[in-house]
């Protein structure tokens, strides 16, 4: 998944902070909401794939302090730290392997040779740096580097699978 240069810088700053707390970074997004910059950070406990309220608070405090020192964002911003949730974004290559067998929506940066850039189907894992997806049109291979965004689809099967983690 591609991050803009500011998101990449923030991600790189946040990774060691999260690791010090035993967490993994999942997602960084910066945007504007109500005329204020909004910095959204998603992280997880690698053992559970979740992030509890207490861990959100710990990570938020630690990131606030680090971001105040590093100062990568011009002006005021609001920091949101959260769990990726059940219908999580798929941002790392390993996510496509971890959630193999589950339904996902995938969007590419540019359309494929048939003019399609959005797909929905069952994840079939990864091969090298490619994502394997079974769609209504058959099996397709999508280069991880060509992704604009990807997200799990909330299904009863996914709810059951994540409830046992």
C-alpha positions in Angstrom: 0.0 0.0 0.0 1.3 3.4 -0.9 1.6 6.1 1.7 2.2 9.8 0.7 5.6 11.1 1.9 4.2 12.6 5.1 2.3 9.4 6.0 5.5 7.4 5.4 7.4 9.8 7.7 4.8 9.4 10.4 4.7 5.7 9.9 8.4 5.4 10.3 8.3 7.6 13.5 5.4 5.5 14.9 6.8 2.0 14.3 9.4 2.0 17.1 7.0 3.6 19.5 4.4 0.9 18.8 7.1 -1.8 19.0 8.2 -0.6 22.4 4.7 -1.3 23.6 4.6 -4.7 22.0 2.3 -3.5 19.2 2.5 -3.5 15.4 1.6 -0.6 13.2 -1.2 -1.3 10.6 -2.2 2.0 9.0 -1.5 5.7 8.9 -3.7 8.2 7.2 -3.7 12.0 7.4 -6.5 14.0 6.1 -8.5 17.2 6.8 -11.8 17.1 8.7 -13.7 20.3 9.7 -10.7 22.5 8.7 -8.3 20.6 11.0 -5.8 17.9 10.1 -6.7 14.5 11.3 -4.0 11.9 11.9 -5.4 8.4 12.0 -3.2 5.6 13.4 -4.2 1.9 13.5 -2.2 -0.6 15.4 -2.7 -4.1 16.8 -1.4 -6.6 19.3 0.2 -9.1 17.0 -1.1 -12.0 19.1 -4.7 -11.0 18.8 -5.0 -8.7 15.9 -6.8 -6.3 18.2 -6.0 -3.2 20.2 -7.8 -2.7 23.5 -8.8 0.7 24.9 -6.0 0.7 27.4 -3.4 0.0 24.6 -5.0 2.7 22.5 -4.5 5.2 25.3 -0.9 4.1 25.9 0.0 4.3 22.3 -1.7 7.6 21.9 0.2 9.1 24.8 3.5 7.7 23.6 2.9 8.9 20.0 1.8 12.3 21.1 5.1 12.8 23.0 7.2 11.5 20.1 5.3 13.5 17.4 5.7 16.7 19.5 9.4 16.2 19.5 9.7 15.1 15.8 7.1 17.7 14.7 6.4 16.2 11.2 3.0 17.9 10.8 2.7 21.7 10.1 0.0 23.2 12.3 -2.5 21.7 14.7 -3.9 18.2 14.2 -6.1 15.7 15.9 -4.6 12.3 16.7 -6.9 9.2 16.5 -5.4 5.9 17.6 -7.6 2.8 17.1 -7.8 -0.9 16.4 -8.2 -1.9 12.8 -11.5 -3.6 13.6 -13.0 -6.7 12.2 -13.5 -5.4 8.6 -10.0 -4.0 8.8 -7.9 -2.4 6.0 -5.4 -4.8 4.5 -2.2 -2.8 4.4 0.7 -5.2 4.7 1.5 -8.2 2.5 1.2 -10.5 5.4 -2.4 -9.4 6.0 -3.4 -11.1 2.7 -1.9 -14.3 3.9 -3.3 -14.0 7.5 -6.9 -13.5 6.2 -6.7 -16.0 3.3 -10.1 -17.6 2.8 -12.0 -14.4 3.7 -13.8 -12.0 1.4 -12.1 -8.6 0.6 -12.6 -5.5 -1.6 -9.5 -4.5 -3.4 -8.8 -1.4 -5.4 -5.8 -0.9 -7.7 -4.1 2.4 -8.5 -4.6 1.9 -12.2 -7.1 -0.2 -14.1 -6.0 -3.6 -15.4 -5.9 -4.6 -19.0 -9.7 -5.0 -19.0 -10.2 -1.5 -17.5 -11.2 -2.8 -14.1 -9.6 -1.5 -10.9 -12.0 -2.6 -8.2 -12.4 -6.3 -7.3 -14.3 -8.3 -4.7 -13.5 -11.8 -3.9 -12.1 -14.5 -1.6 -8.4 -14.0 -0.6 -6.2 -17.0 -1.6 -3.0 -15.8 0.1 0.1 -14.4 -1.6 2.7 -15.6 -4.0 6.0 -13.6 -4.0 4.8 -10.0 -4.0 1.4 -10.7 -5.5 -2.1 -11.1 -4.0 -4.2 -14.0 -5.1 -7.9 -13.4 -5.3 -10.8 -15.6 -6.4 -13.5 -13.4 -7.9 -16.7 -14.2 -9.9 -14.6 -13.8 -13.0 -12.1 -16.4 -11.7 -8.8 -16.3 -10.1 -6.8 -13.1 -10.5 -3.3 -12.0 -9.4 -2.7 -8.4 -8.2 0.7 -7.0 -7.6 0.8 -5.7 -4.0 2.6 -2.5 -5.2 -0.3 -1.7 -7.5 -2.9 -1.5 -4.6 -4.6 1.8 -3.8 -6.6 0.2 -0.9 -7.9 -3.1 0.3 -10.3 -4.0 3.1 -12.0 -7.2 4.5 -15.7 -7.5 4.0 -17.7 -8.0 7.1 -19.3 -11.5 6.9 -20.6 -13.9 9.5 -17.6 -16.2 8.6 -15.2 -13.4 9.5 -17.0 -12.6 12.7 -16.8 -16.2 13.8 -13.1 -16.5 12.8 -12.1 -13.3 14.7 -14.1 -14.2 17.8 -11.9 -17.2 18.3 -8.6 -15.2 18.2 
